[in-house]
Amino acid sequence: MDVVIWTIVFLGGSALAVVLLLLWAVKKDREKLVRAENGDTGDPGD
Amino acid sequence: MSTQEQRTGKHEVFSSRLTFIAVAVGMAVGTGNIWRFPREVGAWGGGAFLVALLIAFLVWAIPILMAEQYLGSRSRLGTVGAFRDFMGRKFAWMGGFMGFVTIGIMFYYSVVCGWAIRYFVYAVTGTFESGADTEGLWNGFTGTPWQTILFHAIAIVLVGIIIFRGLKRGFEAILKFAIPILFVLLVALAIRAMTLPGASDGLRFLFVPEWDLLGDPELWLRAFSQMAFSTGAGWGLYLTYSVYMRKREDFALNSTTLVAGDFLAATLAGTVVMGTIFALRTQEFALEAVESGNEGLAFIYFAELFGEMPGGTWVFAPIFFLALAMAALSSLIAMMELATRNVEDMGLPRRRAVPWIVLVAFIAGIPSAISLEFLGNQDFVWGVGLLIGGLFAAVAMMKFGVSRAREELDADSDFRVTWWWSGLIRIFPLLFVILMGWWIQQSITVFAPDDWWNPLAELSVATMIGQWLLLAIVMLLLNNWLGRKVAHGPMTTPTGSGSVQPEK
């Protein structure tokens, strides 16, 4: 049982962390795009 | 500006944030994730080691990666130009030192890529059937110089072609697909491993913590070393890719995601290797495999097992060695781009720089292709030398102004790093002294107790420090030339002579 728990913690946890961080990055980029379209600074373009 | 930028007025950038992250993860994920990580974790307390590793990510890797990203994105130059523009012309040599340490790794890493490609070819031709003599195969291959040199040439030319094509048509185009595919392969292999009866013993070895080992300083030193070798912090590779970063790109979240991706790749690969070994063999075999070293684990002990699992010979062996080759090549691409970026900054266009770099890398890698001892020496010298690159990145921040750098990082980051980043950069020299001191002590007492003073011994202190000193002297002698030769970037205005003043 402890093997299952620790595998979930480390392997599952790292997978979840990557997914959440990528989703957070996408969300932040969308927010910046909206701000840029509204004329604010922060456009991540060239 | 590079010659291309001078001609076109355009600065190439990654097409999206996710592409930048994928390419950066490809830089970090390499053979070490697959064969060094599971050995270290298993031998040093499993989950306890992973806890120490996660702390090492927070304390060393992420701050240094953010510093590298800042160096590259603001200077828009490779390692030499970045250090010149952040610290002053007198310090261009530090960028040269950081860059050449990684280039020194590139010379033998191409040989290692060649091994992975060769073993992929072995795998797709059904070599790993039940009862295969994998030790004989390995000794036969590495004992036949024309073969190791041939596959080293294949690796370096393949990467050269990708780098020749530049960012958009070259490494971005390849890696934005290759890295997600690599993770799919690792997941497929991990599922296969976990479904083998007895795999739980391997997962126990890898993930269940031996908490008492957290009190052993050596666990922490090994965790910090594994982090430094695995994430690419201090190599100058993330600095190089950051040259192509979009303006106002985030620092903190991207660096954190890179590290998380590297950790995920390592835990998947560890699951594959340890789950399979413990499922199909005794604990004694597994421990022997762990003790056998990086190449022994992957190419002898693990390779022996494919013939004993359903689908192993024709499905999982090719997938495993394809994943190994892709991990190696994605890191080699970053190393060659580091070299190319610096040469382009000095005025040689990419289409002329890359063939020369490929030729030099091929020739310089031949000794490692012929002699495993020479390769081991270079791996030791430049691998530990990477720690110095991390120190240099921290020193660059201190010279530039840690508070000033932190303010700019926070302005463009999706989460603020505040005093945490500043504090860690300031104490970095102390961490460096502790880690470097341990490696020197290991060389004297463990690796080369009888000839630590001998510069020709494979793993001696003398060979390590001797080669670093030689590199530092050469870079110092070339400092003025390097400082003049590298083009101006957006941080500098031509002042004729003296130190440059970074623009606000």
Boltz contact constraints between the chains, C-beta under 6 A:
constraints:
  - contact:
      token1: [A, 2]
      token2: [B, 208]
      max_distance: 6.0
  - contact:
      token1: [A, 3]
      token2: [B, 200]
      max_distance: 6.0
  - contact:
      token1: [A, 3]
      token2: [B, 203]
      max_distance: 6.0
  - contact:
      token1: [A, 3]
      token2: [B, 204]
      max_distance: 6.0
  - contact:
      token1: [A, 3]
      token2: [B, 208]
      max_distance: 6.0
  - contact:
      token1: [A, 6]
      token2: [B, 47]
      max_distance: 6.0
  - contact:
      token1: [A, 6]
      token2: [B, 207]
      max_distance: 6.0
  - contact:
      token1: [A, 6]
      token2: [B, 208]
      max_distance: 6.0
  - contact:
      token1: [A, 7]
      token2: [B, 203]
      max_distance: 6.0
  - contact:
      token1: [A, 7]
      token2: [B, 207]
      max_distance: 6.0
  - contact:
      token1: [A, 10]
      token2: [B, 50]
      max_distance: 6.0
  - contact:
      token1: [A, 10]
      token2: [B, 207]
      max_distance: 6.0
  - contact:
      token1: [A, 10]
      token2: [B, 267]
      max_distance: 6.0
  - contact:
      token1: [A, 11]
      token2: [B, 267]
      max_distance: 6.0
  - contact:
      token1: [A, 14]
      token2: [B, 263]
      max_distance: 6.0
  - contact:
      token1: [A, 14]
      token2: [B, 264]
      max_distance: 6.0
  - contact:
      token1: [A, 14]
      token2: [B, 267]
      max_distance: 6.0
  - contact:
      token1: [A, 15]
      token2: [B, 264]
      max_distance: 6.0
  - contact:
      token1: [A, 17]
      token2: [B, 260]
      max_distance: 6.0
  - contact:
      token1: [A, 18]
      token2: [B, 260]
      max_distance: 6.0
  - contact:
      token1: [A, 18]
      token2: [B, 261]
      max_distance: 6.0
  - contact:
      token1: [A, 18]
      token2: [B, 264]
      max_distance: 6.0
  - contact:
      token1: [A, 21]
      token2: [B, 257]
      max_distance: 6.0
  - contact:
      token1: [A, 21]
      token2: [B, 260]
      max_distance: 6.0
  - contact:
      token1: [A, 25]
      token2: [B, 17]
      max_distance: 6.0
  - contact:
      token1: [A, 25]
      token2: [B, 253]
      max_distance: 6.0
  - contact:
      token1: [A, 28]
      token2: [B, 414]
      max_distance: 6.0
  - contact:
      token1: [A, 29]
      token2: [B, 17]
      max_distance: 6.0
  - contact:
      token1: [A, 42]
      token2: [B, 248]
      max_distance: 6.0
  - contact:
      token1: [A, 44]
      token2: [B, 246]
      max_distance: 6.0
  - contact:
      token1: [A, 44]
      token2: [B, 248]
      max_distance: 6.0
  - contact:
      token1: [A, 44]
      token2: [B, 249]
      max_distance: 6.0
  - contact:
      token1: [A, 46]
      token2: [B, 13]
      max_distance: 6.0
